[in-house]
Amino acid sequence: MKYHCPICRKPTDSAANADFPFCSERCKLLDLGAWASEKYVISEPVIDESSSENSNRKADDERN
Ligand SMILES: [Zn+2]
């Protein structure tokens, strides 16, 4: 049965390929990596805007 690798869309064969449904071990690992990075999403650090605002205000004060 012909099948397409879900990672790179290359045709892969369930009978001939040990890494089926992937075309290669590389694509299998890529899929694992994608799954892992989705699971361990690192939330973006919250940028404290108030601190930079304060420093800008301080600079204005000194200019005036
Ligand atoms: Zn592939």
PDB file of the backbone (N, CA, C, O) and the ligand in Angstrom, with CONECT records:
HET     ZN  A 101       1
ATOM      1  N   MET A   1       0.846  -1.200   0.000  1.00  0.00           N
ATOM      2  CA  MET A   1       0.000   0.000   0.000  1.00  0.00           C
ATOM      3  C   MET A   1       0.884   1.254   0.000  1.00  0.00           C
ATOM      4  O   MET A   1       1.781   1.398   0.831  1.00  0.00           O
ATOM      5  N   LYS A   2       0.616   2.141  -0.935  1.00  0.00           N
ATOM      6  CA  LYS A   2       1.371   3.388  -1.012  1.00  0.00           C
ATOM      7  C   LYS A   2       0.786   4.394  -0.031  1.00  0.00           C
ATOM      8  O   LYS A   2      -0.428   4.498   0.148  1.00  0.00           O
ATOM      9  N   TYR A   3       1.675   5.112   0.582  1.00  0.00           N
ATOM     10  CA  TYR A   3       1.277   6.072   1.598  1.00  0.00           C
ATOM     11  C   TYR A   3       2.247   7.235   1.522  1.00  0.00           C
ATOM     12  O   TYR A   3       3.360   7.087   1.016  1.00  0.00           O
ATOM     13  N   HIS A   4       1.834   8.389   2.018  1.00  0.00           N
ATOM     14  CA  HIS A   4       2.726   9.545   1.996  1.00  0.00           C
ATOM     15  C   HIS A   4       3.165   9.886   3.411  1.00  0.00           C
ATOM     16  O   HIS A   4       2.366   9.920   4.347  1.00  0.00           O
ATOM     17  N   CYS A   5       4.456  10.135   3.532  1.00  0.00           N
ATOM     18  CA  CYS A   5       5.037  10.511   4.815  1.00  0.00           C
ATOM     19  C   CYS A   5       4.336  11.765   5.341  1.00  0.00           C
ATOM     20  O   CYS A   5       4.260  12.765   4.627  1.00  0.00           O
ATOM     21  N   PRO A   6       3.828  11.734   6.562  1.00  0.00           N
ATOM     22  CA  PRO A   6       3.119  12.912   7.089  1.00  0.00           C
ATOM     23  C   PRO A   6       4.036  14.110   7.320  1.00  0.00           C
ATOM     24  O   PRO A   6       3.554  15.229   7.501  1.00  0.00           O
ATOM     25  N   ILE A   7       5.347  13.891   7.317  1.00  0.00           N
ATOM     26  CA  ILE A   7       6.293  14.979   7.573  1.00  0.00           C
ATOM     27  C   ILE A   7       6.712  15.656   6.281  1.00  0.00           C
ATOM     28  O   ILE A   7       6.565  16.870   6.141  1.00  0.00           O
ATOM     29  N   CYS A   8       7.240  14.872   5.319  1.00  0.00           N
ATOM     30  CA  CYS A   8       7.779  15.484   4.106  1.00  0.00           C
ATOM     31  C   CYS A   8       6.964  15.139   2.861  1.00  0.00           C
ATOM     32  O   CYS A   8       7.306  15.582   1.765  1.00  0.00           O
ATOM     33  N   ARG A   9       5.897  14.356   3.008  1.00  0.00           N
ATOM     34  CA  ARG A   9       4.985  14.022   1.909  1.00  0.00           C
ATOM     35  C   ARG A   9       5.631  13.152   0.842  1.00  0.00           C
ATOM     36  O   ARG A   9       5.119  13.059  -0.274  1.00  0.00           O
ATOM     37  N   LYS A  10       6.745  12.516   1.166  1.00  0.00           N
ATOM     38  CA  LYS A  10       7.351  11.601   0.210  1.00  0.00           C
ATOM     39  C   LYS A  10       6.595  10.287   0.275  1.00  0.00           C
ATOM     40  O   LYS A  10       6.155   9.883   1.352  1.00  0.00           O
ATOM     41  N   PRO A  11       6.432   9.600  -0.875  1.00  0.00           N
ATOM     42  CA  PRO A  11       5.739   8.316  -0.847  1.00  0.00           C
ATOM     43  C   PRO A  11       6.505   7.297  -0.010  1.00  0.00           C
ATOM     44  O   PRO A  11       7.729   7.201  -0.107  1.00  0.00           O
ATOM     45  N   THR A  12       5.799   6.554   0.796  1.00  0.00           N
ATOM     46  CA  THR A  12       6.420   5.537   1.626  1.00  0.00           C
ATOM     47  C   THR A  12       5.577   4.267   1.539  1.00  0.00           C
ATOM     48  O   THR A  12       4.376   4.326   1.275  1.00  0.00           O
ATOM     49  N   ASP A  13       6.208   3.137   1.761  1.00  0.00           N
ATOM     50  CA  ASP A  13       5.557   1.842   1.545  1.00  0.00           C
ATOM     51  C   ASP A  13       5.509   1.067   2.855  1.00  0.00           C
ATOM     52  O   ASP A  13       6.538   0.821   3.484  1.00  0.00           O
ATOM     53  N   SER A  14       4.314   0.690   3.251  1.00  0.00           N
ATOM     54  CA  SER A  14       4.151   0.003   4.536  1.00  0.00           C
ATOM     55  C   SER A  14       4.884  -1.334   4.558  1.00  0.00           C
ATOM     56  O   SER A  14       5.334  -1.775   5.616  1.00  0.00           O
ATOM     57  N   ALA A  15       5.008  -1.980   3.407  1.00  0.00           N
ATOM     58  CA  ALA A  15       5.648  -3.292   3.347  1.00  0.00           C
ATOM     59  C   ALA A  15       7.167  -3.182   3.405  1.00  0.00           C
ATOM     60  O   ALA A  15       7.843  -4.051   3.955  1.00  0.00           O
ATOM     61  N   ALA A  16       7.697  -2.098   2.827  1.00  0.00           N
ATOM     62  CA  ALA A  16       9.145  -1.984   2.679  1.00  0.00           C
ATOM     63  C   ALA A  16       9.787  -1.105   3.744  1.00  0.00           C
ATOM     64  O   ALA A  16      11.000  -1.153   3.945  1.00  0.00           O
ATOM     65  N   ASN A  17       8.986  -0.314   4.415  1.00  0.00           N
ATOM     66  CA  ASN A  17       9.579   0.687   5.299  1.00  0.00           C
ATOM     67  C   ASN A  17       9.316   0.380   6.767  1.00  0.00           C
ATOM     68  O   ASN A  17       8.168   0.317   7.205  1.00  0.00           O
ATOM     69  N   ALA A  18      10.392   0.191   7.517  1.00  0.00           N
ATOM     70  CA  ALA A  18      10.285  -0.105   8.944  1.00  0.00           C
ATOM     71  C   ALA A  18       9.802   1.115   9.724  1.00  0.00           C
ATOM     72  O   ALA A  18       9.276   0.997  10.831  1.00  0.00           O
ATOM     73  N   ASP A  19       9.990   2.280   9.128  1.00  0.00           N
ATOM     74  CA  ASP A  19       9.597   3.514   9.811  1.00  0.00           C
ATOM     75  C   ASP A  19       8.221   4.001   9.382  1.00  0.00           C
ATOM     76  O   ASP A  19       7.818   5.117   9.708  1.00  0.00           O
ATOM     77  N   PHE A  20       7.506   3.161   8.653  1.00  0.00           N
ATOM     78  CA  PHE A  20       6.151   3.498   8.226  1.00  0.00           C
ATOM     79  C   PHE A  20       5.320   3.963   9.427  1.00  0.00           C
ATOM     80  O   PHE A  20       5.449   3.367  10.496  1.00  0.00           O
ATOM     81  N   PRO A  21       4.481   4.985   9.312  1.00  0.00           N
ATOM     82  CA  PRO A  21       4.098   5.704   8.086  1.00  0.00           C
ATOM     83  C   PRO A  21       5.073   6.789   7.667  1.00  0.00           C
ATOM     84  O   PRO A  21       4.795   7.545   6.736  1.00  0.00           O
ATOM     85  N   PHE A  22       6.208   6.878   8.340  1.00  0.00           N
ATOM     86  CA  PHE A  22       7.194   7.874   7.936  1.00  0.00           C
ATOM     87  C   PHE A  22       8.115   7.283   6.887  1.00  0.00           C
ATOM     88  O   PHE A  22       8.257   6.063   6.808  1.00  0.00           O
ATOM     89  N   CYS A  23       8.750   8.136   6.071  1.00  0.00           N
ATOM     90  CA  CYS A  23       9.609   7.643   5.006  1.00  0.00           C
ATOM     91  C   CYS A  23      10.965   7.233   5.559  1.00  0.00           C
ATOM     92  O   CYS A  23      11.675   6.437   4.944  1.00  0.00           O
ATOM     93  N   SER A  24      11.320   7.765   6.699  1.00  0.00           N
ATOM     94  CA  SER A  24      12.645   7.513   7.243  1.00  0.00           C
ATOM     95  C   SER A  24      12.636   7.743   8.750  1.00  0.00           C
ATOM     96  O   SER A  24      11.687   8.288   9.312  1.00  0.00           O
ATOM     97  N   GLU A  25      13.729   7.309   9.387  1.00  0.00           N
ATOM     98  CA  GLU A  25      13.820   7.517  10.830  1.00  0.00           C
ATOM     99  C   GLU A  25      13.858   8.997  11.157  1.00  0.00           C
ATOM    100  O   GLU A  25      13.361   9.437  12.194  1.00  0.00           O
ATOM    101  N   ARG A  26      14.463   9.764  10.244  1.00  0.00           N
ATOM    102  CA  ARG A  26      14.575  11.210  10.449  1.00  0.00           C
ATOM    103  C   ARG A  26      13.191  11.846  10.595  1.00  0.00           C
ATOM    104  O   ARG A  26      12.957  12.661  11.487  1.00  0.00           O
ATOM    105  N   CYS A  27      12.269  11.450   9.687  1.00  0.00           N
ATOM    106  CA  CYS A  27      10.925  12.020   9.742  1.00  0.00           C
ATOM    107  C   CYS A  27      10.181  11.526  10.980  1.00  0.00           C
ATOM    108  O   CYS A  27       9.377  12.253  11.564  1.00  0.00           O
ATOM    109  N   LYS A  28      10.455  10.298  11.368  1.00  0.00           N
ATOM    110  CA  LYS A  28       9.834   9.762  12.572  1.00  0.00           C
ATOM    111  C   LYS A  28      10.253  10.584  13.790  1.00  0.00           C
ATOM    112  O   LYS A  28       9.437  10.914  14.651  1.00  0.00           O
ATOM    113  N   LEU A  29      11.546  10.903  13.837  1.00  0.00           N
ATOM    114  CA  LEU A  29      12.060  11.687  14.960  1.00  0.00           C
ATOM    115  C   LEU A  29      11.548  13.125  14.902  1.00  0.00           C
ATOM    116  O   LEU A  29      11.284  13.744  15.933  1.00  0.00           O
ATOM    117  N   LEU A  30      11.414  13.645  13.683  1.00  0.00           N
ATOM    118  CA  LEU A  30      10.874  14.996  13.532  1.00  0.00           C
ATOM    119  C   LEU A  30       9.466  15.070  14.094  1.00  0.00           C
ATOM    120  O   LEU A  30       9.097  16.032  14.769  1.00  0.00           O
ATOM    121  N   ASP A  31       8.672  14.019  13.800  1.00  0.00           N
ATOM    122  CA  ASP A  31       7.303  13.977  14.297  1.00  0.00           C
ATOM    123  C   ASP A  31       7.285  13.897  15.812  1.00  0.00           C
ATOM    124  O   ASP A  31       6.483  14.558  16.471  1.00  0.00           O
ATOM    125  N   LEU A  32       8.166  13.093  16.353  1.00  0.00           N
ATOM    126  CA  LEU A  32       8.281  12.988  17.812  1.00  0.00           C
ATOM    127  C   LEU A  32       8.667  14.337  18.408  1.00  0.00           C
ATOM    128  O   LEU A  32       8.144  14.756  19.440  1.00  0.00           O
ATOM    129  N   GLY A  33       9.602  15.007  17.725  1.00  0.00           N
ATOM    130  CA  GLY A  33      10.048  16.314  18.197  1.00  0.00           C
ATOM    131  C   GLY A  33       8.923  17.333  18.168  1.00  0.00           C
ATOM    132  O   GLY A  33       8.789  18.140  19.088  1.00  0.00           O
ATOM    133  N   ALA A  34       8.110  17.302  17.111  1.00  0.00           N
ATOM    134  CA  ALA A  34       6.994  18.224  16.994  1.00  0.00           C
ATOM    135  C   ALA A  34       5.996  17.976  18.110  1.00  0.00           C
ATOM    136  O   ALA A  34       5.450  18.906  18.704  1.00  0.00           O
ATOM    137  N   TRP A  35       5.775  16.708  18.376  1.00  0.00           N
ATOM    138  CA  TRP A  35       4.843  16.357  19.449  1.00  0.00           C
ATOM    139  C   TRP A  35       5.372  16.841  20.787  1.00  0.00           C
ATOM    140  O   TRP A  35       4.625  17.379  21.605  1.00  0.00           O
ATOM    141  N   ALA A  36       6.672  16.646  21.004  1.00  0.00           N
ATOM    142  CA  ALA A  36       7.278  17.016  22.281  1.00  0.00           C
ATOM    143  C   ALA A  36       7.259  18.524  22.470  1.00  0.00           C
ATOM    144  O   ALA A  36       6.998  19.010  23.570  1.00  0.00           O
ATOM    145  N   SER A  37       7.536  19.271  21.396  1.00  0.00           N
ATOM    146  CA  SER A  37       7.588  20.722  21.538  1.00  0.00           C
ATOM    147  C   SER A  37       6.185  21.293  21.758  1.00  0.00           C
ATOM    148  O   SER A  37       6.018  22.339  22.384  1.00  0.00           O
ATOM    149  N   GLU A  38       5.164  20.573  21.222  1.00  0.00           N
ATOM    150  CA  GLU A  38       3.798  21.014  21.477  1.00  0.00           C
ATOM    151  C   GLU A  38       3.413  20.776  22.928  1.00  0.00           C
ATOM    152  O   GLU A  38       2.677  21.551  23.537  1.00  0.00           O
ATOM    153  N   LYS A  39       3.939  19.671  23.463  1.00  0.00           N
ATOM    154  CA  LYS A  39       3.578  19.311  24.834  1.00  0.00           C
ATOM    155  C   LYS A  39       4.273  20.229  25.832  1.00  0.00           C
ATOM    156  O   LYS A  39       3.710  20.626  26.852  1.00  0.00           O
ATOM    157  N   TYR A  40       5.516  20.547  25.496  1.00  0.00           N
ATOM    158  CA  TYR A  40       6.284  21.356  26.436  1.00  0.00           C
ATOM    159  C   TYR A  40       6.418  22.783  25.918  1.00  0.00           C
ATOM    160  O   TYR A  40       7.526  23.300  25.774  1.00  0.00           O
ATOM    161  N   VAL A  41       5.299  23.403  25.643  1.00  0.00           N
ATOM    162  CA  VAL A  41       5.331  24.791  25.181  1.00  0.00           C
ATOM    163  C   VAL A  41       5.790  25.676  26.328  1.00  0.00           C
ATOM    164  O   VAL A  41       5.243  25.650  27.431  1.00  0.00           O
ATOM    165  N   ILE A  42       6.797  26.444  26.029  1.00  0.00           N
ATOM    166  CA  ILE A  42       7.309  27.360  27.050  1.00  0.00           C
ATOM    167  C   ILE A  42       6.608  28.702  26.862  1.00  0.00           C
ATOM    168  O   ILE A  42       6.727  29.335  25.813  1.00  0.00           O
ATOM    169  N   SER A  43       5.896  29.116  27.864  1.00  0.00           N
ATOM    170  CA  SER A  43       5.176  30.381  27.761  1.00  0.00           C
ATOM    171  C   SER A  43       6.183  31.526  27.686  1.00  0.00           C
ATOM    172  O   SER A  43       7.221  31.510  28.347  1.00  0.00           O
ATOM    173  N   GLU A  44       5.850  32.509  26.871  1.00  0.00           N
ATOM    174  CA  GLU A  44       6.766  33.623  26.690  1.00  0.00           C
ATOM    175  C   GLU A  44       6.867  34.434  27.972  1.00  0.00           C
ATOM    176  O   GLU A  44       5.873  34.641  28.668  1.00  0.00           O
ATOM    177  N   PRO A  45       8.054  34.881  28.272  1.00  0.00           N
ATOM    178  CA  PRO A  45       8.211  35.660  29.504  1.00  0.00           C
ATOM    179  C   PRO A  45       7.432  36.964  29.432  1.00  0.00           C
ATOM    180  O   PRO A  45       7.395  37.623  28.393  1.00  0.00           O
ATOM    181  N   VAL A  46       6.827  37.318  30.520  1.00  0.00           N
ATOM    182  CA  VAL A  46       6.059  38.561  30.562  1.00  0.00           C
ATOM    183  C   VAL A  46       7.030  39.731  30.687  1.00  0.00           C
ATOM    184  O   VAL A  46       7.836  39.811  31.614  1.00  0.00           O
ATOM    185  N   ILE A  47       6.919  40.624  29.724  1.00  0.00           N
ATOM    186  CA  ILE A  47       7.812  41.783  29.749  1.00  0.00           C
ATOM    187  C   ILE A  47       7.215  42.852  30.654  1.00  0.00           C
ATOM    188  O   ILE A  47       6.076  43.277  30.465  1.00  0.00           O
ATOM    189  N   ASP A  48       7.984  43.271  31.620  1.00  0.00           N
ATOM    190  CA  ASP A  48       7.530  44.289  32.563  1.00  0.00           C
ATOM    191  C   ASP A  48       7.707  45.658  31.914  1.00  0.00           C
ATOM    192  O   ASP A  48       8.792  46.238  31.930  1.00  0.00           O
ATOM    193  N   GLU A  49       6.603  46.163  31.337  1.00  0.00           N
ATOM    194  CA  GLU A  49       6.701  47.430  30.615  1.00  0.00           C
ATOM    195  C   GLU A  49       6.783  48.613  31.562  1.00  0.00           C
ATOM    196  O   GLU A  49       7.307  49.667  31.202  1.00  0.00           O
ATOM    197  N   SER A  50       6.274  48.445  32.753  1.00  0.00           N
ATOM    198  CA  SER A  50       6.249  49.568  33.696  1.00  0.00           C
ATOM    199  C   SER A  50       7.660  50.030  34.040  1.00  0.00           C
ATOM    200  O   SER A  50       7.890  51.221  34.250  1.00  0.00           O
ATOM    201  N   SER A  51       8.612  49.085  34.099  1.00  0.00           N
ATOM    202  CA  SER A  51       9.969  49.464  34.485  1.00  0.00           C
ATOM    203  C   SER A  51      10.617  50.339  33.413  1.00  0.00           C
ATOM    204  O   SER A  51      11.327  51.292  33.733  1.00  0.00           O
ATOM    205  N   SER A  52      10.367  50.004  32.101  1.00  0.00           N
ATOM    206  CA  SER A  52      10.956  50.810  31.033  1.00  0.00           C
ATOM    207  C   SER A  52      10.244  52.158  30.943  1.00  0.00           C
ATOM    208  O   SER A  52      10.862  53.172  30.618  1.00  0.00           O
ATOM    209  N   GLU A  53       8.938  52.164  31.234  1.00  0.00           N
ATOM    210  CA  GLU A  53       8.191  53.420  31.237  1.00  0.00           C
ATOM    211  C   GLU A  53       8.749  54.366  32.285  1.00  0.00           C
ATOM    212  O   GLU A  53       8.935  55.558  32.043  1.00  0.00           O
ATOM    213  N   ASN A  54       9.006  53.811  33.434  1.00  0.00           N
ATOM    214  CA  ASN A  54       9.541  54.615  34.538  1.00  0.00           C
ATOM    215  C   ASN A  54      10.886  55.221  34.181  1.00  0.00           C
ATOM    216  O   ASN A  54      11.150  56.384  34.488  1.00  0.00           O
ATOM    217  N   SER A  55      11.746  54.429  33.528  1.00  0.00           N
ATOM    218  CA  SER A  55      13.073  54.941  33.193  1.00  0.00           C
ATOM    219  C   SER A  55      12.961  56.030  32.136  1.00  0.00           C
ATOM    220  O   SER A  55      13.741  56.983  32.151  1.00  0.00           O
ATOM    221  N   ASN A  56      11.984  55.905  31.198  1.00  0.00           N
ATOM    222  CA  ASN A  56      11.785  56.948  30.202  1.00  0.00           C
ATOM    223  C   ASN A  56      11.313  58.236  30.862  1.00  0.00           C
ATOM    224  O   ASN A  56      11.760  59.331  30.520  1.00  0.00           O
ATOM    225  N   ARG A  57      10.396  58.080  31.817  1.00  0.00           N
ATOM    226  CA  ARG A  57       9.851  59.240  32.494  1.00  0.00           C
ATOM    227  C   ARG A  57      10.960  59.963  33.273  1.00  0.00           C
ATOM    228  O   ARG A  57      11.014  61.191  33.333  1.00  0.00           O
ATOM    229  N   LYS A  58      11.829  59.154  33.857  1.00  0.00           N
ATOM    230  CA  LYS A  58      12.920  59.723  34.642  1.00  0.00           C
ATOM    231  C   LYS A  58      13.855  60.535  33.730  1.00  0.00           C
ATOM    232  O   LYS A  58      14.334  61.604  34.109  1.00  0.00           O
ATOM    233  N   ALA A  59      14.103  60.004  32.519  1.00  0.00           N
ATOM    234  CA  ALA A  59      14.976  60.693  31.572  1.00  0.00           C
ATOM    235  C   ALA A  59      14.355  62.017  31.155  1.00  0.00           C
ATOM    236  O   ALA A  59      15.056  63.019  31.012  1.00  0.00           O
ATOM    237  N   ASP A  60      13.007  62.022  30.956  1.00  0.00           N
ATOM    238  CA  ASP A  60      12.324  63.263  30.595  1.00  0.00           C
ATOM    239  C   ASP A  60      12.458  64.295  31.697  1.00  0.00           C
ATOM    240  O   ASP A  60      12.707  65.472  31.436  1.00  0.00           O
ATOM    241  N   ASP A  61      12.291  63.845  32.930  1.00  0.00           N
ATOM    242  CA  ASP A  61      12.382  64.744  34.070  1.00  0.00           C
ATOM    243  C   ASP A  61      13.751  65.415  34.121  1.00  0.00           C
ATOM    244  O   ASP A  61      13.872  66.611  34.386  1.00  0.00           O
ATOM    245  N   GLU A  62      14.767  64.616  33.861  1.00  0.00           N
ATOM    246  CA  GLU A  62      16.114  65.154  33.938  1.00  0.00           C
ATOM    247  C   GLU A  62      16.374  66.164  32.808  1.00  0.00           C
ATOM    248  O   GLU A  62      17.138  67.114  32.977  1.00  0.00           O
ATOM    249  N   ARG A  63      15.724  65.942  31.653  1.00  0.00           N
ATOM    250  CA  ARG A  63      15.902  66.840  30.521  1.00  0.00           C
ATOM    251  C   ARG A  63      15.227  68.176  30.809  1.00  0.00           C
ATOM    252  O   ARG A  63      15.744  69.235  30.453  1.00  0.00           O
ATOM    253  N   ASN A  64      14.063  68.114  31.459  1.00  0.00           N
ATOM    254  CA  ASN A  64      13.358  69.339  31.782  1.00  0.00           C
ATOM    255  C   ASN A  64      13.972  69.944  33.013  1.00  0.00           C
ATOM    256  O   ASN A  64      13.528  70.997  33.470  1.00  0.00           O
TER     257      ASN A  64
HETATM  258 ZN    ZN A 101       9.493  11.882   5.326  1.00  0.00          ZN2+
END
